[in-house]
Amino acid sequence: MPVPVHVALLNGYAPRWTDALVSGIADALSVPVEAFPVELDTVVAFAPGRRQYHATLLLAALLRHRRDPAAKILGLTSMDLFIPVLTFVFGQSQLDGPGAIVSTHRLHSEYYGLPPDEGRLVDRAIKEAVHELGHAFGFVHCPEADCVMRASTYVEEVDLKASEFCSRCTRSLEEAGRR
Amino acid sequence: MTTRKILIVDDELSVRGSLEEWFREDGFHVETAEDGNRAIAKMEAGPYDIVLLDLKMPGMDGITVQRRVREIDPGAAIIILTAYASVETAVEALKLGAFDYITKPVDPDDLSNLVRNALRQKELAEENLRLKEKVSELIQSAPIIGGSPKMRRVLDTIRTVAETDSTVVIRGESGTGKELVARSIHAQSKRRFFPIVAVNAGSIPETLLESELFGHEKGAFTGAQYRRKGKIELAHGGTLFLDEIGDVTPKMQIDLLRVLETKRFTRLGGNQEVSSDFRLVCATHKNLEQMVSEGAFREDLYYRINVFGIEVPPLRERPEDILELARFFVEKYARAMGKPLRSIAPAAEEVLVRYRWPGNVRELENAIERAMVIGQGPAIEPGDLPLHIESGGGTEPAARSLAAVEKEHIERVLQEFDGNVTRAAKTLGIDRATLYNKLKRYGIRR
């Protein structure tokens, strides 16, 4: 029985490409995916000095809004995320845990002084969403250059990898009966 | 691939938690500690590949923790993390051997690169250690010379046992080349790309032998300032050559048996089990069967090690090899001393073949080395050889001074015990100081 994925659109963030994201996740993980809005209290997660949101605290708040304990939940936000010690993160998840969170804040080309490119933004959002969900499904980083589970600490690395799992990760995904 | 281990030391829970998740996703085995004392306790139970260490913590400060961590495991790469940038402390941390120093918050890419580079450096350092062992092994290896039927049988057996992973016991008189046989087995085995590590149990006191074989943790005994890997650990993947296994004490026999059965052990002063995949080749000039029947050697250990036996014949039982060996040593020392190659005069050949060589190949090698040093002519003459060899067959000339006889006897006993003064003195019935005085007086080199 495939584990369903719930995409939580946080605090009114509902980009027009949400359907593309849902399909991208469903294709990569071969699981049913459903999106719905969720309102979180973000005050405790906001760090005024950094003007960023603490990803771990947001994720903890998100997990309190799970509709189905059997599902994995993915929060989608445009808020800039960080974890203490790091300047930013694209997303955060719990390894083999119930959920993950992904931010599009630094996935926009405009953030890097380039013209808007929605196609690229959607592509990056799908890759980061599948990557963080991959961790929630128990996957660690993969050394394969084009695997979605390859670590990417800057946006060019996100562009370089594929939105799918490599053959080895696909095999272990199948063996674990997660798809 | 072995899972890499990282220890995160920081007093802030949020920092520990977020870094722990970050590195777990990267495939690390992660442990955390909130202060210096807990960090040290974790290090003692280690080992870790990387230690991420906060410099400012309540209680023990980061620099002190770093010093202790380095003492416990000099091989762990330390990366200093701090919220307060200070050039002085950064310089101090780097002087104390930290791999690098970063200020919180750090760019994720910088942290990834730093950790990747630290791991690479650690792997290179470990590879360097393995290569050093390998180089020293290659430098020491030499071919086994001898076309006599007895030596051909030995060479055939070496080829047969090399293909297996079984334990081998090499027996033979002192100086017959048992270590050479062990190295030849290793060089022809599937373990040849890993080191052969040699330990002579007969020349090391029991307490030191234990530390030599099993390694030790910092503080295991006076003078143990650092964690040190033992020979068993260094032989991982390769061969452990344990010479003079008949001299191993009963307690050490138990420890050895356990390691052979489980391939696991603990370093001295430690409680963490370490595993090592090695093949044991041992050698002895003693009669192990007799030692077993007398209760001096454990029967279970005897059966565990005596899977294959190789008997290296004494030189007197293969006189047809003497001249081939002598020519090999002439070439060896001519090359080493930068001298022209010399032949062996027929008269000297006759002397060499007639002599009984109680010190075996080692004695022959020493005699040729001496002849190459003192001889001047194009050929080695009988006069270039030591007097007792020149006189033939080990028989004593009648008119000799007491001092000459004493000198020669001391030389023989020393040779018998591979230059071990303590054991030679015991056999001669004199104390070590007296023996040292005699060695000095007669100009005897060990």
Interface residues (C-beta under 8 A of the other chain):
Chain A: R50 H54 A55 T56 F82 I83 P84 V85 L86 T87 F88 V89 Q92 S93 Q94 L95 H135 V140 H141 A151 T153 Y154
Chain B: D10 E12 S14 V15 G17 S18 L19 E21 W22 R24 E25 D26 G27 L81 K104 P105 V106 D107 P108 D109 L111 S112
